[in-house]
Amino acid sequence: MNKKFIIKNKIRTLRFFADEMTQQELAERVGSSRQTIIAIESGKYSPSLEMAFLIADVFGVTINEVFEVEKNSEAQD
Amino acid sequence: MSYHEKRALSGLVTLLVVVMGYCIYGFGARPDRNVKNDDIKFWAGAVLLFIAVGVIITVISEIVLYISEYLTAHNKNNKCKMSASQIMKAIYTFDEMDRLIELKTSKISYAFTLIGFIMAVIFVLIGFSASIMINIIFFSMCIGSLIEGIVVIYYYKVGVANE
């Protein structure tokens, strides 16, 4: 099943600019497991709104600067 | 491989050991015994025995897994800025993705158990012995748990859709 939207994120870039923050450190700060951060970063899992805000808060940016949505042209209505 | 994947894998191994043990105990020890004989006490005892065996093996494997993860975290402590206890906390955190995976996979297990139970009742209704009913329920629970474990590993590897 094709998704209508593809959610992309810039967590890797933001981690790099945050003094190469590790996935484990990010997981600790948002109160999740490292496995979840890996899944979010690689686009395998879309986080809840609450977690998305928490991630953005860790980097001190807005949610739009972490996540971006693209319309999937292959998706069927 | 993450802690949750290892846990699911150890669960699968435990399940296979229990099923193999049950088959050897129930069908192998006494070849003259078969499920057609209405030896319901024997089969009920066997199911309870192997449920207890499964619980004990699960507890032992959880302890072994916890110790091995702690030792790995302790070694990583030298390379990482975080303490071993912080790493352990990050490993064992049961967050929204884990909850979503648990929710989705537990449905599979319930479905198989329910189908097995209905099948078992139908078998009794059409004249099969109660021993067959017990075996069908036991094996349907095992198949449900097996598929649940496989799907858990699949979701952790491939990812899970939040929908």
gemmi code that builds the backbone of each chain (N, CA, C; Angstrom):
import gemmi

chains = {
    "A": [
        ("MET", (0.841, -1.191, 0.000), (0.000, 0.000, 0.000), (0.885, 1.252, 0.000)),
        ("ASN", (0.640, 2.130, -0.955), (1.429, 3.356, -1.011), (0.869, 4.396, -0.048)),
        ("LYS", (1.780, 5.077, 0.643), (1.340, 6.137, 1.550), (1.083, 7.400, 0.744)),
        ("LYS", (0.136, 8.223, 1.225), (-0.170, 9.467, 0.530), (0.960, 10.468, 0.706)),
        ("PHE", (1.574, 10.418, 1.887), (2.647, 11.360, 2.179), (3.920, 10.626, 2.610)),
        ("ILE", (5.042, 11.186, 2.251), (6.322, 10.635, 2.698), (6.906, 11.644, 3.689)),
        ("ILE", (7.169, 11.163, 4.900), (7.731, 12.062, 5.915), (9.245, 11.890, 5.945)),
        ("LYS", (9.940, 12.956, 5.649), (11.407, 12.940, 5.683), (11.876, 13.723, 6.901)),
        ("ASN", (13.075, 13.447, 7.328), (13.585, 14.179, 8.496), (15.059, 14.531, 8.326)),
        ("LYS", (15.472, 15.499, 9.136), (16.861, 15.963, 9.075), (17.577, 15.677, 10.397)),
        ("ILE", (17.177, 14.616, 11.053), (17.743, 14.334, 12.383), (19.254, 14.103, 12.311)),
        ("ARG", (19.689, 13.381, 11.273), (21.134, 13.103, 11.152), (21.940, 14.410, 11.054)),
        ("THR", (21.453, 15.323, 10.213), (22.133, 16.620, 10.034), (22.127, 17.413, 11.342)),
        ("LEU", (20.960, 17.421, 11.988), (20.839, 18.169, 13.246), (21.735, 17.574, 14.339)),
        ("ARG", (21.864, 16.266, 14.341), (22.759, 15.615, 15.316), (24.206, 16.027, 15.049)),
        ("PHE", (24.532, 16.109, 13.764), (25.896, 16.505, 13.375), (26.224, 17.903, 13.892)),
        ("PHE", (25.264, 18.814, 13.694), (25.491, 20.197, 14.142), (25.365, 20.364, 15.664)),
        ("ALA", (24.796, 19.366, 16.310), (24.705, 19.411, 17.781), (25.912, 18.673, 18.375)),
        ("ASP", (27.062, 19.007, 17.896), (28.318, 18.441, 18.405), (28.356, 16.913, 18.248)),
        ("GLU", (27.871, 16.432, 17.082), (27.807, 14.995, 16.766), (27.146, 14.196, 17.914)),
        ("MET", (25.957, 14.660, 18.255), (25.189, 13.983, 19.311), (24.902, 12.535, 18.899)),
        ("THR", (25.082, 11.599, 19.809), (24.833, 10.191, 19.462), (23.327, 9.902, 19.491)),
        ("GLN", (22.972, 8.820, 18.812), (21.553, 8.413, 18.800), (21.103, 8.063, 20.214)),
        ("GLN", (22.031, 7.497, 20.977), (21.720, 7.105, 22.351), (21.428, 8.344, 23.222)),
        ("GLU", (22.223, 9.381, 23.017), (22.011, 10.611, 23.783), (20.657, 11.234, 23.434)),
        ("LEU", (20.341, 11.236, 22.148), (19.063, 11.787, 21.706), (17.902, 10.970, 22.292)),
        ("ALA", (18.074, 9.643, 22.244), (17.050, 8.749, 22.802), (16.830, 9.043, 24.275)),
        ("GLU", (17.918, 9.210, 24.988), (17.847, 9.518, 26.423), (17.096, 10.826, 26.660)),
        ("ARG", (17.370, 11.816, 25.830), (16.782, 13.142, 26.053), (15.309, 13.221, 25.666)),
        ("VAL", (14.890, 12.398, 24.713), (13.453, 12.411, 24.371), (12.664, 11.311, 25.104)),
        ("GLY", (13.393, 10.492, 25.856), (12.741, 9.438, 26.643), (12.276, 8.270, 25.803)),
        ("SER", (13.054, 7.959, 24.763), (12.713, 6.782, 23.952), (13.927, 5.854, 23.886)),
        ("SER", (13.790, 4.775, 23.131), (14.927, 3.857, 22.993), (15.747, 4.246, 21.751)),
        ("ARG", (16.995, 3.796, 21.735), (17.866, 4.089, 20.594), (17.294, 3.485, 19.310)),
        ("GLN", (16.677, 2.306, 19.473), (16.073, 1.600, 18.339), (15.026, 2.485, 17.645)),
        ("THR", (14.251, 3.201, 18.453), (13.210, 4.068, 17.895), (13.833, 5.244, 17.149)),
        ("ILE", (14.896, 5.803, 17.719), (15.574, 6.923, 17.053), (16.155, 6.457, 15.712)),
        ("ILE", (16.738, 5.269, 15.704), (17.287, 4.710, 14.447), (16.162, 4.567, 13.411)),
        ("ALA", (15.018, 4.025, 13.870), (13.879, 3.816, 12.963), (13.336, 5.149, 12.424)),
        ("ILE", (13.273, 6.153, 13.298), (12.762, 7.474, 12.857), (13.749, 8.076, 11.856)),
        ("GLU", (15.023, 8.027, 12.207), (16.064, 8.640, 11.368), (16.107, 8.017, 9.964)),
        ("SER", (15.893, 6.698, 9.918), (15.944, 6.030, 8.614), (14.585, 6.019, 7.907)),
        ("GLY", (13.596, 6.671, 8.501), (12.283, 6.792, 7.868), (11.426, 5.546, 7.954)),
        ("LYS", (11.811, 4.611, 8.857), (11.027, 3.376, 8.997), (9.835, 3.551, 9.937)),
        ("TYR", (9.875, 4.615, 10.709), (8.797, 4.843, 11.667), (8.511, 6.343, 11.769)),
        ("SER", (7.242, 6.691, 11.686), (6.856, 8.098, 11.848), (6.438, 8.313, 13.291)),
        ("PRO", (7.124, 9.211, 14.000), (6.812, 9.371, 15.431), (5.487, 10.077, 15.665)),
        ("SER", (5.017, 9.982, 16.893), (3.805, 10.717, 17.266), (4.138, 12.206, 17.298)),
        ("LEU", (3.109, 13.016, 17.336), (3.306, 14.469, 17.360), (4.103, 14.888, 18.597)),
        ("GLU", (3.802, 14.211, 19.716), (4.474, 14.519, 20.973), (5.985, 14.274, 20.863)),
        ("MET", (6.332, 13.121, 20.307), (7.756, 12.807, 20.176), (8.435, 13.722, 19.154)),
        ("ALA", (7.712, 14.053, 18.098), (8.266, 14.961, 17.088), (8.606, 16.314, 17.723)),
        ("PHE", (7.709, 16.806, 18.584), (7.970, 18.075, 19.286), (9.153, 17.941, 20.233)),
        ("LEU", (9.233, 16.798, 20.902), (10.345, 16.574, 21.838), (11.692, 16.582, 21.104)),
        ("ILE", (11.724, 15.935, 19.933), (12.962, 15.887, 19.139), (13.354, 17.303, 18.702)),
        ("ALA", (12.348, 18.042, 18.213), (12.614, 19.421, 17.782), (13.118, 20.261, 18.940)),
        ("ASP", (12.546, 20.035, 20.121), (12.921, 20.786, 21.320), (14.373, 20.503, 21.724)),
        ("VAL", (14.800, 19.257, 21.555), (16.186, 18.887, 21.900), (17.176, 19.707, 21.055)),
        ("PHE", (16.850, 19.877, 19.773), (17.753, 20.610, 18.877), (17.489, 22.131, 18.900)),
        ("GLY", (16.462, 22.540, 19.595), (16.135, 23.961, 19.693), (15.646, 24.548, 18.377)),
        ("VAL", (14.919, 23.751, 17.627), (14.371, 24.227, 16.343), (12.868, 23.940, 16.301)),
        ("THR", (12.216, 24.399, 15.262), (10.778, 24.109, 15.145), (10.598, 22.730, 14.502)),
        ("ILE", (9.410, 22.224, 14.631), (9.105, 20.880, 14.110), (9.284, 20.817, 12.584)),
        ("ASN", (9.007, 21.956, 11.914), (9.148, 22.008, 10.447), (10.600, 21.911, 9.998)),
        ("GLU", (11.487, 22.277, 10.899), (12.916, 22.196, 10.553), (13.467, 20.781, 10.737)),
        ("VAL", (12.733, 19.966, 11.445), (13.162, 18.560, 11.643), (12.473, 17.642, 10.632)),
        ("PHE", (11.185, 17.834, 10.500), (10.412, 16.953, 9.611), (9.833, 17.735, 8.432)),
        ("GLU", (9.823, 17.092, 7.291), (9.149, 17.697, 6.143), (8.314, 16.630, 5.433)),
        ("VAL", (7.203, 17.080, 4.905), (6.262, 16.148, 4.273), (6.263, 16.365, 2.769)),
        ("GLU", (6.341, 15.249, 2.066), (6.263, 15.311, 0.601), (5.070, 14.496, 0.149)),
        ("LYS", (4.367, 15.001, -0.829), (3.227, 14.254, -1.353), (3.752, 13.132, -2.247)),
        ("ASN", (3.234, 11.931, -2.019), (3.656, 10.779, -2.807), (2.854, 10.732, -4.105)),
        ("SER", (3.520, 10.988, -5.221), (2.810, 11.031, -6.505), (2.346, 9.640, -6.961)),
        ("GLU", (2.971, 8.586, -6.407), (2.601, 7.212, -6.795), (1.394, 6.683, -6.025)),
        ("ALA", (1.048, 7.394, -4.947), (-0.054, 6.914, -4.094), (-1.383, 7.001, -4.815)),
        ("GLN", (-2.216, 5.959, -4.560), (-3.550, 5.951, -5.168), (-4.554, 6.460, -4.152)),
        ("ASP", (-5.523, 7.242, -4.615), (-6.555, 7.760, -3.701), (-7.596, 6.693, -3.385)),
    ],
    "B": [
        ("MET", (21.847, -5.927, 16.458), (20.496, -6.333, 16.870), (20.142, -5.696, 18.215)),
        ("SER", (18.966, -5.096, 18.276), (18.574, -4.394, 19.501), (18.114, -5.362, 20.586)),
        ("TYR", (17.964, -4.812, 21.790), (17.528, -5.630, 22.933), (16.155, -6.256, 22.666)),
        ("HIS", (15.238, -5.471, 22.091), (13.883, -5.980, 21.850), (13.870, -7.104, 20.805)),
        ("GLU", (14.753, -6.979, 19.807), (14.856, -8.054, 18.803), (15.433, -9.322, 19.435)),
        ("LYS", (16.476, -9.127, 20.249), (17.080, -10.282, 20.929), (16.063, -10.971, 21.835)),
        ("ARG", (15.234, -10.142, 22.490), (14.207, -10.663, 23.397), (13.183, -11.500, 22.604)),
        ("ALA", (12.790, -10.971, 21.449), (11.831, -11.697, 20.602), (12.445, -13.000, 20.098)),
        ("LEU", (13.725, -12.923, 19.744), (14.433, -14.116, 19.250), (14.563, -15.171, 20.348)),
        ("SER", (14.899, -14.732, 21.551), (15.010, -15.695, 22.661), (13.637, -16.301, 22.970)),
        ("GLY", (12.586, -15.508, 22.786), (11.223, -16.014, 22.961), (10.898, -17.107, 21.950)),
        ("LEU", (11.366, -16.900, 20.716), (11.144, -17.898, 19.659), (11.886, -19.191, 19.972)),
        ("VAL", (13.131, -19.042, 20.425), (13.937, -20.232, 20.764), (13.279, -20.986, 21.925)),
        ("THR", (12.831, -20.242, 22.933), (12.143, -20.859, 24.083), (10.908, -21.628, 23.616)),
        ("LEU", (10.155, -20.989, 22.730), (8.933, -21.609, 22.213), (9.242, -22.913, 21.479)),
        ("LEU", (10.293, -22.880, 20.645), (10.666, -24.087, 19.901), (11.100, -25.202, 20.848)),
        ("VAL", (11.843, -24.828, 21.896), (12.291, -25.822, 22.890), (11.065, -26.435, 23.584)),
        ("VAL", (10.118, -25.583, 23.949), (8.917, -26.062, 24.643), (8.100, -26.991, 23.735)),
        ("VAL", (7.928, -26.591, 22.480), (7.135, -27.416, 21.547), (7.829, -28.755, 21.295)),
        ("MET", (9.150, -28.700, 21.100), (9.904, -29.947, 20.894), (9.807, -30.851, 22.122)),
        ("GLY", (9.961, -30.251, 23.285), (9.855, -31.007, 24.539), (8.477, -31.630, 24.705)),
        ("TYR", (7.464, -30.849, 24.368), (6.080, -31.320, 24.488), (5.846, -32.511, 23.545)),
        ("CYS", (6.342, -32.372, 22.300), (6.156, -33.447, 21.310), (6.880, -34.723, 21.753)),
        ("ILE", (8.113, -34.564, 22.246), (8.878, -35.735, 22.706), (8.179, -36.376, 23.904)),
        ("TYR", (7.762, -35.528, 24.849), (7.094, -36.025, 26.065), (5.748, -36.671, 25.732)),
        ("GLY", (4.990, -36.018, 24.886), (3.630, -36.475, 24.604), (3.546, -37.591, 23.587)),
        ("PHE", (4.352, -37.486, 22.538), (4.213, -38.456, 21.432), (5.382, -39.434, 21.339)),
        ("GLY", (6.540, -39.042, 21.870), (7.730, -39.866, 21.680), (7.987, -40.871, 22.777)),
        ("ALA", (7.686, -40.500, 24.019), (8.040, -41.369, 25.150), (7.274, -42.678, 25.128)),
        ("ARG", (6.022, -42.566, 24.777), (5.202, -43.785, 24.713), (4.507, -43.841, 23.346)),
        ("PRO", (5.096, -44.587, 22.413), (4.519, -44.630, 21.056), (3.072, -45.155, 21.015)),
        ("ASP", (2.713, -45.958, 22.018), (1.348, -46.503, 22.034), (0.310, -45.438, 22.375)),
        ("ARG", (0.831, -44.321, 22.967), (-0.100, -43.262, 23.347), (-0.420, -42.384, 22.136)),
        ("ASN", (-1.646, -42.151, 21.902), (-1.992, -41.187, 20.855), (-3.176, -40.344, 21.311)),
        ("VAL", (-3.358, -39.256, 20.589), (-4.379, -38.297, 21.026), (-5.806, -38.805, 20.861)),
        ("LYS", (-5.936, -39.933, 20.156), (-7.291, -40.455, 19.973), (-7.814, -41.092, 21.268)),
        ("ASN", (-6.853, -41.631, 22.057), (-7.264, -42.168, 23.357), (-7.654, -40.996, 24.244)),
        ("ASP", (-8.713, -41.158, 24.945), (-9.197, -40.038, 25.744), (-8.462, -39.968, 27.080)),
        ("ASP", (-7.138, -39.811, 27.004), (-6.316, -39.726, 28.205), (-6.152, -38.251, 28.566)),
        ("ILE", (-7.266, -37.653, 28.896), (-7.288, -36.188, 29.060), (-6.408, -35.696, 30.197)),
        ("LYS", (-6.317, -36.498, 31.275), (-5.495, -36.074, 32.420), (-4.026, -35.958, 32.028)),
        ("PHE", (-3.578, -36.926, 31.218), (-2.175, -36.908, 30.785), (-1.891, -35.650, 29.960)),
        ("TRP", (-2.762, -35.361, 28.983), (-2.521, -34.217, 28.086), (-2.673, -32.894, 28.820)),
        ("ALA", (-3.630, -32.827, 29.744), (-3.793, -31.598, 30.534), (-2.542, -31.359, 31.388)),
        ("GLY", (-2.043, -32.447, 31.975), (-0.812, -32.355, 32.781), (0.378, -31.937, 31.941)),
        ("ALA", (0.447, -32.527, 30.711), (1.567, -32.206, 29.817), (1.543, -30.718, 29.428)),
        ("VAL", (0.360, -30.203, 29.112), (0.245, -28.782, 28.728), (0.660, -27.895, 29.893)),
        ("LEU", (0.138, -28.193, 31.095), (0.497, -27.377, 32.272), (1.988, -27.456, 32.568)),
        ("LEU", (2.543, -28.667, 32.436), (3.973, -28.865, 32.698), (4.821, -28.016, 31.752)),
        ("PHE", (4.455, -28.049, 30.456), (5.293, -27.326, 29.486), (5.032, -25.816, 29.487)),
        ("ILE", (3.872, -25.397, 29.981), (3.672, -23.952, 30.192), (4.616, -23.491, 31.313)),
        ("ALA", (4.691, -24.313, 32.382), (5.597, -23.986, 33.503), (7.053, -24.001, 33.038)),
        ("VAL", (7.419, -24.994, 32.231), (8.789, -25.075, 31.695), (9.093, -23.825, 30.862)),
        ("GLY", (8.123, -23.428, 30.036), (8.287, -22.234, 29.196), (8.511, -20.980, 30.026)),
        ("VAL", (7.750, -20.857, 31.112), (7.894, -19.674, 31.993), (9.293, -19.664, 32.612)),
        ("ILE", (9.734, -20.824, 33.097), (11.059, -20.909, 33.750), (12.170, -20.570, 32.741)),
        ("ILE", (12.097, -21.152, 31.531), (13.128, -20.877, 30.512), (13.110, -19.390, 30.139)),
        ("THR", (11.896, -18.818, 30.035), (11.791, -17.389, 29.691), (12.469, -16.528, 30.756)),
        ("VAL", (12.202, -16.842, 32.026), (12.803, -16.059, 33.126), (14.330, -16.168, 33.075)),
        ("ILE", (14.835, -17.391, 32.888), (16.293, -17.592, 32.838), (16.900, -16.835, 31.656)),
        ("SER", (16.259, -16.951, 30.464), (16.804, -16.282, 29.277), (16.767, -14.759, 29.421)),
        ("GLU", (15.727, -14.241, 30.121), (15.647, -12.787, 30.357), (16.810, -12.334, 31.241)),
        ("ILE", (17.100, -13.138, 32.267), (18.207, -12.793, 33.182), (19.533, -12.808, 32.425)),
        ("VAL", (19.744, -13.863, 31.623), (20.993, -13.988, 30.855), (21.131, -12.819, 29.876)),
        ("LEU", (20.017, -12.489, 29.209), (20.025, -11.386, 28.237), (20.329, -10.054, 28.929)),
        ("TYR", (19.731, -9.866, 30.106), (19.942, -8.620, 30.856), (21.419, -8.485, 31.234)),
        ("ILE", (22.000, -9.585, 31.731), (23.409, -9.547, 32.144), (24.312, -9.262, 30.945)),
        ("SER", (24.047, -9.946, 29.822), (24.893, -9.755, 28.636), (24.770, -8.319, 28.099)),
        ("GLU", (23.549, -7.754, 28.134), (23.348, -6.372, 27.675), (24.054, -5.394, 28.614)),
        ("TYR", (24.013, -5.706, 29.915), (24.669, -4.830, 30.882), (26.184, -4.827, 30.666)),
        ("LEU", (26.737, -6.025, 30.415), (28.186, -6.120, 30.192), (28.595, -5.368, 28.921)),
        ("THR", (27.767, -5.502, 27.875), (28.041, -4.788, 26.621), (27.989, -3.278, 26.853)),
        ("ALA", (26.962, -2.834, 27.610), (26.827, -1.402, 27.909), (28.007, -0.906, 28.741)),
        ("HIS", (28.457, -1.750, 29.647), (29.586, -1.396, 30.509), (30.852, -1.195, 29.680)),
        ("ASN", (31.035, -2.050, 28.670), (32.202, -1.911, 27.793), (32.100, -0.660, 26.924)),
        ("LYS", (30.869, -0.369, 26.472), (30.638, 0.816, 25.634), (30.875, 2.098, 26.431)),
        ("ASN", (30.691, 2.004, 27.730), (30.818, 3.153, 28.623), (32.142, 3.886, 28.438)),
        ("ASN", (33.174, 3.129, 28.102), (34.489, 3.741, 27.920), (34.526, 4.638, 26.680)),
        ("LYS", (33.767, 4.211, 25.634), (33.773, 4.972, 24.373), (32.751, 6.108, 24.382)),
        ("CYS", (31.640, 5.900, 25.082), (30.535, 6.853, 25.052), (30.587, 7.785, 26.266)),
        ("LYS", (29.972, 8.958, 26.116), (29.968, 9.925, 27.220), (29.027, 9.494, 28.343)),
        ("MET", (28.081, 8.612, 28.012), (27.053, 8.237, 28.980), (27.523, 7.137, 29.921)),
        ("SER", (26.911, 7.098, 31.105), (27.253, 6.038, 32.058), (26.525, 4.757, 31.661)),
        ("ALA", (26.991, 3.642, 32.249), (26.373, 2.346, 31.913), (24.892, 2.342, 32.280)),
        ("SER", (24.545, 2.961, 33.409), (23.138, 2.978, 33.836), (22.276, 3.786, 32.860)),
        ("GLN", (22.846, 4.869, 32.311), (22.104, 5.672, 31.325), (21.895, 4.870, 30.039)),
        ("ILE", (22.944, 4.131, 29.640), (22.830, 3.309, 28.420), (21.773, 2.227, 28.631)),
        ("MET", (21.798, 1.610, 29.816), (20.825, 0.553, 30.125), (19.398, 1.116, 30.078)),
        ("LYS", (19.247, 2.340, 30.597), (17.923, 2.981, 30.605), (17.440, 3.189, 29.167)),
        ("ALA", (18.376, 3.622, 28.297), (18.013, 3.835, 26.884), (17.670, 2.514, 26.197)),
        ("ILE", (18.373, 1.441, 26.602), (18.123, 0.124, 25.983), (16.755, -0.410, 26.398)),
        ("TYR", (16.436, -0.309, 27.691), (15.215, -0.931, 28.205), (13.973, -0.056, 28.099)),
        ("THR", (14.136, 1.162, 27.625), (12.962, 2.029, 27.514), (11.935, 1.402, 26.580)),
        ("PHE", (10.725, 1.336, 27.070), (9.622, 0.776, 26.290), (8.780, 1.968, 25.826)),
        ("ASP", (9.018, 2.402, 24.604), (8.390, 3.640, 24.154), (7.227, 3.392, 23.189)),
        ("GLU", (6.816, 4.460, 22.510), (5.610, 4.381, 21.657), (5.745, 3.383, 20.509)),
        ("MET", (6.956, 3.274, 19.931), (7.127, 2.320, 18.834), (6.998, 0.881, 19.345)),
        ("ASP", (7.571, 0.624, 20.520), (7.457, -0.714, 21.114), (6.001, -1.048, 21.432)),
        ("ARG", (5.297, -0.035, 21.939), (3.877, -0.238, 22.267), (3.056, -0.527, 21.009)),
        ("LEU", (3.370, 0.196, 19.931), (2.652, -0.002, 18.664), (2.914, -1.410, 18.114)),
        ("ILE", (4.178, -1.827, 18.170), (4.531, -3.170, 17.693), (3.844, -4.226, 18.547)),
        ("GLU", (3.847, -4.018, 19.857), (3.208, -4.989, 20.765), (1.711, -5.083, 20.482)),
        ("LEU", (1.107, -3.927, 20.268), (-0.331, -3.882, 19.993), (-0.676, -4.631, 18.699)),
        ("LYS", (0.119, -4.362, 17.668), (-0.156, -4.987, 16.363), (0.099, -6.490, 16.390)),
        ("THR", (1.182, -6.902, 17.052), (1.536, -8.324, 17.028), (0.692, -9.157, 17.985)),
        ("SER", (0.276, -8.550, 19.107), (-0.526, -9.336, 20.057), (-1.870, -9.715, 19.445)),
        ("LYS", (-2.338, -8.911, 18.513), (-3.590, -9.220, 17.808), (-3.458, -10.548, 17.057)),
        ("ILE", (-2.277, -10.761, 16.467), (-2.041, -11.995, 15.704), (-2.141, -13.201, 16.625)),
        ("SER", (-1.480, -13.083, 17.782), (-1.485, -14.170, 18.756), (-2.906, -14.473, 19.232)),
        ("TYR", (-3.662, -13.421, 19.545), (-5.049, -13.603, 20.000), (-5.881, -14.259, 18.912)),
        ("ALA", (-5.674, -13.831, 17.665), (-6.456, -14.374, 16.547), (-6.214, -15.876, 16.398)),
        ("PHE", (-4.934, -16.277, 16.460), (-4.616, -17.703, 16.313), (-5.186, -18.523, 17.470)),
        ("THR", (-5.077, -17.995, 18.678), (-5.608, -18.709, 19.842), (-7.125, -18.861, 19.730)),
        ("LEU", (-7.772, -17.803, 19.286), (-9.233, -17.826, 19.143), (-9.649, -18.827, 18.058)),
        ("ILE", (-8.943, -18.790, 16.923), (-9.250, -19.730, 15.836), (-9.034, -21.169, 16.322)),
        ("GLY", (-7.932, -21.375, 17.046), (-7.628, -22.702, 17.599), (-8.711, -23.169, 18.551)),
        ("PHE", (-9.167, -22.250, 19.404), (-10.203, -22.606, 20.382), (-11.495, -22.999, 19.667)),
        ("ILE", (-11.868, -22.215, 18.647), (-13.106, -22.512, 17.902), (-12.976, -23.858, 17.181)),
        ("MET", (-11.798, -24.065, 16.564), (-11.553, -25.343, 15.882), (-11.644, -26.511, 16.852)),
        ("ALA", (-11.059, -26.327, 18.046), (-11.056, -27.378, 19.062), (-12.482, -27.732, 19.478)),
        ("VAL", (-13.304, -26.703, 19.676), (-14.704, -26.928, 20.069), (-15.453, -27.654, 18.948)),
        ("ILE", (-15.187, -27.256, 17.707), (-15.843, -27.916, 16.556), (-15.436, -29.391, 16.500)),
        ("PHE", (-14.149, -29.664, 16.723), (-13.668, -31.053, 16.704), (-14.368, -31.903, 17.767)),
        ("VAL", (-14.550, -31.329, 18.941), (-15.238, -32.061, 20.017), (-16.698, -32.296, 19.625)),
        ("LEU", (-17.282, -31.274, 19.005), (-18.686, -31.342, 18.603), (-18.917, -32.434, 17.557)),
        ("ILE", (-17.938, -32.650, 16.686), (-18.140, -33.684, 15.647), (-17.621, -35.056, 16.101)),
        ("GLY", (-17.277, -35.164, 17.358), (-17.025, -36.488, 17.916), (-15.591, -36.837, 18.274)),
        ("PHE", (-14.662, -35.906, 18.134), (-13.277, -36.195, 18.531), (-13.140, -36.080, 20.049)),
        ("SER", (-12.044, -36.668, 20.552), (-11.876, -36.686, 22.006), (-11.423, -35.324, 22.544)),
        ("ALA", (-11.561, -35.154, 23.853), (-11.161, -33.907, 24.517), (-9.633, -33.713, 24.459)),
        ("SER", (-8.902, -34.834, 24.338), (-7.430, -34.741, 24.230), (-7.033, -33.979, 22.974)),
        ("ILE", (-7.780, -34.226, 21.908), (-7.513, -33.517, 20.639), (-7.787, -32.028, 20.826)),
        ("MET", (-8.836, -31.729, 21.580), (-9.176, -30.325, 21.852), (-8.014, -29.632, 22.574)),
        ("ILE", (-7.482, -30.295, 23.587), (-6.371, -29.701, 24.352), (-5.168, -29.474, 23.445)),
        ("ASN", (-4.874, -30.480, 22.609), (-3.709, -30.358, 21.711), (-3.890, -29.241, 20.682)),
        ("ILE", (-5.105, -29.137, 20.145), (-5.361, -28.066, 19.151), (-5.178, -26.700, 19.797)),
        ("ILE", (-5.718, -26.538, 21.015), (-5.587, -25.237, 21.707), (-4.113, -24.939, 21.972)),
        ("PHE", (-3.376, -25.948, 22.460), (-1.954, -25.746, 22.776), (-1.158, -25.363, 21.527)),
        ("PHE", (-1.370, -26.108, 20.441), (-0.591, -25.832, 19.225), (-1.005, -24.500, 18.564)),
        ("SER", (-2.286, -24.159, 18.671), (-2.696, -22.866, 18.096), (-2.065, -21.704, 18.862)),
        ("MET", (-1.951, -21.872, 20.203), (-1.273, -20.846, 21.017), (0.195, -20.743, 20.607)),
        ("CYS", (0.807, -21.909, 20.375), (2.229, -21.929, 20.004), (2.442, -21.293, 18.630)),
        ("ILE", (1.582, -21.640, 17.671), (1.718, -21.068, 16.318), (1.506, -19.549, 16.379)),
        ("GLY", (0.512, -19.124, 17.167), (0.256, -17.692, 17.345), (1.467, -16.972, 17.904)),
        ("SER", (2.081, -17.563, 18.940), (3.266, -16.953, 19.555), (4.446, -16.943, 18.596)),
        ("LEU", (4.559, -18.026, 17.815), (5.662, -18.130, 16.842), (5.553, -17.022, 15.791)),
        ("ILE", (4.354, -16.874, 15.235), (4.153, -15.842, 14.210), (4.312, -14.453, 14.826)),
        ("GLU", (3.834, -14.299, 16.054), (3.979, -13.015, 16.753), (5.464, -12.643, 16.883)),
        ("GLY", (6.274, -13.615, 17.295), (7.715, -13.375, 17.454), (8.384, -12.998, 16.136)),
        ("ILE", (8.001, -13.721, 15.070), (8.582, -13.438, 13.751), (8.188, -12.031, 13.286)),
        ("VAL", (6.906, -11.687, 13.493), (6.432, -10.361, 13.055), (7.083, -9.244, 13.884)),
        ("VAL", (7.315, -9.495, 15.169), (8.000, -8.493, 16.010), (9.392, -8.198, 15.426)),
        ("ILE", (10.131, -9.257, 15.112), (11.479, -9.071, 14.541), (11.378, -8.347, 13.195)),
        ("TYR", (10.383, -8.740, 12.390), (10.182, -8.100, 11.083), (9.919, -6.604, 11.245)),
        ("TYR", (9.039, -6.248, 12.184), (8.714, -4.828, 12.399), (9.925, -4.038, 12.875)),
        ("TYR", (10.741, -4.643, 13.730), (11.933, -3.924, 14.197), (12.956, -3.755, 13.071)),
        ("LYS", (13.006, -4.742, 12.180), (13.970, -4.671, 11.070), (13.495, -3.705, 9.972)),
        ("VAL", (12.247, -3.903, 9.547), (11.730, -3.168, 8.385), (11.073, -1.838, 8.784)),
        ("GLY", (10.519, -1.789, 9.974), (9.816, -0.591, 10.421), (8.323, -0.844, 10.495)),
        ("VAL", (7.653, 0.007, 11.272), (6.218, -0.181, 11.453), (5.498, 1.125, 11.107)),
        ("ALA", (4.398, 0.982, 10.370), (3.649, 2.175, 9.970), (2.739, 2.613, 11.103)),
        ("ASN", (2.753, 3.890, 11.387), (1.930, 4.433, 12.465), (0.558, 4.789, 11.917)),
        ("GLU", (-0.223, 3.769, 11.594), (-1.559, 4.034, 11.021), (-2.572, 3.018, 11.526)),
    ],
}
model = gemmi.Model(1)
for chain_id, residues in chains.items():
    chain = gemmi.Chain(chain_id)
    for i, (resn, *xyz) in enumerate(residues, 1):
        res = gemmi.Residue()
        res.name, res.seqid = resn, gemmi.SeqId(i, " ")
        for name, pos in zip(("N", "CA", "C"), xyz):
            atom = gemmi.Atom()
            atom.name, atom.element = name, gemmi.Element(name[0])
            atom.pos, atom.b_iso = gemmi.Position(*pos), 0.0
            res.add_atom(atom)
        chain.add_residue(res)
    model.add_chain(chain)
structure = gemmi.Structure()
structure.add_model(model)
structure.setup_entities()
